[in-house]
Amino acid sequence: MASTLTVLTLQLAQAIGLYALAAGILLVTRPDRLGAILDDMERSAGLTYAFGLAAFAIGIAILIPHHVTGDPLGLVVTLGAVGAIAEGLLLIAMPSAFFVIARPFVPAARLWGVVAVVIGIVLFLAGLTGRADAIS
């Protein structure tokens, strides 16, 4: 059972875990979709910007109320938010750099899907079964 400082950490771990699980299932069952998504984004400046804005907004929405680094689960959730912010800013400001970084992941999409499924399950279960020892 995970022990963390806030109930919010547990709730965010569940939500992020479900997202990772869903994304991972997609990549395991349809690994071709990752390349197709990147192709669509590269062809459409508006789509790239929208994905960047969404990633940035989600990351900021998590980070503003949650910047817990005092326990492992809180740190994972916080780093996930920082990663989403960085991804969003990269997509908005330097999309070509994002595609250079993302393209090498396409041939191993199924493997990354398995990794995402495992991370999703671990985060979801940690959030579901964890205990919050609130800071007073």
SVG drawing of the C-alpha trace seen along z (x, -y; Angstrom):
<svg xmlns="http://www.w3.org/2000/svg" viewBox="-9 -29 24 35">
<polyline fill="none" stroke="black" stroke-width="0.4" points="0.0,0.0 1.3,-3.4 1.6,-6.0 1.4,-9.7 0.9,-13.1 -2.5,-14.0 -5.7,-12.5 -5.2,-14.5 -2.1,-12.5 -4.2,-9.3 -6.9,-10.7 -4.5,-12.0 -2.6,-8.7 -5.9,-6.9 -6.7,-9.3 -3.3,-9.3 -3.2,-5.5 -6.4,-5.1 -5.1,-7.4 -1.9,-5.4 -3.8,-2.1 -6.1,-3.3 -3.2,-4.7 -1.2,-1.5 -4.1,0.7 -4.4,-1.3 -0.7,-0.9 -0.7,2.8 -3.8,3.6 -3.2,1.0 0.5,0.1 0.1,-1.5 -2.0,-4.3 1.0,-6.0 2.6,-6.7 -0.8,-7.7 -1.3,-10.2 2.1,-11.7 1.5,-11.9 -1.8,-13.7 -0.2,-16.1 2.7,-16.9 0.4,-17.7 -1.8,-20.0 -0.3,-23.0 -3.7,-23.6 -3.8,-20.0 -0.3,-20.2 -1.0,-23.5 -4.3,-22.0 -2.4,-19.0 0.2,-21.2 -2.3,-23.5 -4.2,-20.5 -1.0,-18.9 0.1,-22.2 -3.3,-22.9 -3.6,-19.4 -0.1,-19.6 -0.7,-23.1 -4.1,-22.0 -2.3,-19.1 0.7,-21.1 -1.0,-24.1 -2.8,-22.2 -0.3,-19.4 3.5,-19.9 4.2,-17.1 7.7,-15.7 7.9,-14.4 6.9,-10.8 7.4,-8.5 3.9,-8.6 3.6,-12.3 6.9,-12.8 5.7,-10.5 2.4,-12.5 4.3,-15.9 6.9,-14.7 4.1,-13.5 2.5,-17.0 5.9,-18.6 6.4,-16.2 3.0,-17.2 3.8,-20.8 7.2,-20.3 5.5,-18.3 2.9,-21.0 5.4,-23.8 7.6,-21.8 4.6,-21.1 3.6,-24.8 7.1,-26.4 9.2,-23.8 7.0,-21.2 9.7,-19.9 11.9,-19.1 8.9,-17.2 8.6,-15.1 12.3,-14.3 12.0,-13.0 8.8,-11.1 9.4,-9.4 12.0,-6.8 9.2,-5.5 7.0,-4.5 8.7,-1.2 8.5,0.1 4.9,-1.2 3.7,2.1 6.6,2.3 5.8,-1.2 2.2,-0.2 3.1,2.7 5.2,0.2 2.2,-2.2 -0.2,0.6 2.1,1.6 2.6,-2.0 -1.1,-2.6 -2.0,0.5 0.6,-0.4 -0.5,-4.0 -4.2,-3.2 -3.8,-0.5 -1.4,-2.8 -4.1,-5.5 -6.9,-3.1 -5.3,-1.3 -3.0,-4.0 -3.2,-5.8 -2.9,-9.6 -1.3,-10.9 -2.3,-14.6 0.1,-17.3 -1.3,-19.4"/>
</svg>
